[in-house]
Amino acid sequence: MTDASDPRVVGETLRAWIRGRTGISITEQNQAPVELAVRLEAERHGLDPVIYLNRLQGGVLPPQAFIDAITTNESYFFRAQDQMRVTITRLIPELMRCRPAQPARILSLPCARGEEPYSLAILCEEHRIPPRAVELVAGDISATCLADARRGDYGPLALRRTDPTTAQHWFTPRGPRTYRLEPALLGRVSFYQVNLLEDAAAVLARRFDVIFCENLLIYFDAETTSRALAVLGRLLEPDGWLFVDHAEWNIPREQFRMQELDGCVGFRPTGAATPARAGQPRAGAVRGATAPAPGARMPAGDDSLPSVHQTPTPLPRPTHSPARSVTVAPSAPAPLIGDPRLAHAEAHYKAKRFAEALRTFDVVLVSRPADARARLGKARVLADCGEDFEALEVAEALLHAVDEGELRLSPADYVEALALIALLLHKKGLKDLAQGYLREIARRAPGHPSLGLLRPGPDHA
């Protein structure tokens, strides 16, 4: 079968197709998730990747599954805490006073699996804001995400920034790693499948007082960004507020005016009036806030994990091919040795404190991005939390970097990375694709437990 990294597969034609369908700009730096998605979807259809893409782009195959696969929809509750705080404590109360007969309309776009709009619903309940006073609307391009959102089931990573008391009150354990949102909250949010660039204005119809559009604009090229901001401008009330991620502060400045409200940065239509100080929210020019250059990301601190929201995760290299024979030096150093943070991460992982483990691995990778065992540890955590696609991306990128000599990994850990990928592929029903990794494991570690999944064949006596 053709390797998905073949230029005939992930080339300008596919990039243009993705940009036209989703607005997402794919480059060599962030195309690894696309390559993996091509392989997975082609395998699922039993097709060569080139044939699969020809049929996909020719309209023979429906595009939704592929679109869902190329977008990483990982988020978590209470992610935009400052913006939510201002919305709940200042903006909604002011709207309730000014127009008591008309609900405040709030939009979360893209909404991933519903973590953001449901966070707002929880805060509305905790601040005793009645449902009639607020209309919460959420939209996303991914049908899979919306189905998950309507169910209201979440893994532990989605609750990693949730206060334990809040989590205990609003979520019920449904298994060792699944938590169900209080059913009464499900009805507070209306979900729509929507493409910001194509049908958002038509599907969502009326304007909104507040729009949350976090971690989306940063992945668009300049032309697509301009189109997206124009749509957001049409969806926003003339005196409304647009909130974006801090890494995107520089992007809306040409079409919106940056303002500060209680230490929180937001954007308003150019003609929006600045509220008076007395009895109204105070909005003024941001002081001391330096916005990053367009497309630049600001580093996450210890209490803010790097996360993507409805966008491909940028990875440094294309995905690994299990058919390649790579010799890993037995003397490769183990980066975990001597770093207490990594030992703490492993301890959290073994105790099934997955949120703490992921946070610690990410902290290490901020300062030591070449730490291969930290990357492997992060992939394990993601897999155990049900984030299969993201775990595959991290593990694939790790093996490719090792194969290219950019990182070093011990033989045992290399086999563990192969086994993690094989098990995840097998779990997703891609058993034929998993066999290539299992055969490589059989060559390197004949007694590995994962080989129970290996089918007998000429490569495995």
Secondary structure, DSSP 4 states (H G I P E B T S, - for coil): ---TTSTTTSSHHHHHHHHHHH-----TTS-HHHHHHHHHHHHHHT--HHHHHHHHHTTSS-SHHHHHHHSB----TT-SHHHHHHIIIIIHHHHHHH-TTS-EEEEESS-TTTHHHHHHHHHHHHTT--GGGEEEEEEES-HHHHHHHHHTEE-GGGGTTS-HHHHHHHEEEEETTEEEE-HHHHTTEEEEE--TTTTHHHHH-S-EEEEE--SSGGGS-HHHHHHHHHHHHHHEEEEEEEE--GGGTTGGGGTEEEEEETTEEEEEETTPPPPPSTTS---B--SS--PPPTTPPPPP-TTS----SSBPPP-SSPPP-TTS--PPPTT---TTTT-HHHHHHHHHHHTT-HHHHHHHHHHHHHH-TT-HHHHHHHHHHHHHTT-HHHHHHHHHHHHHHHHTTSS---HHHHHHHHHHHHHHHHHTT-HHHHHHHHHHHHHH-TT-GGGGGPPPBTTB-
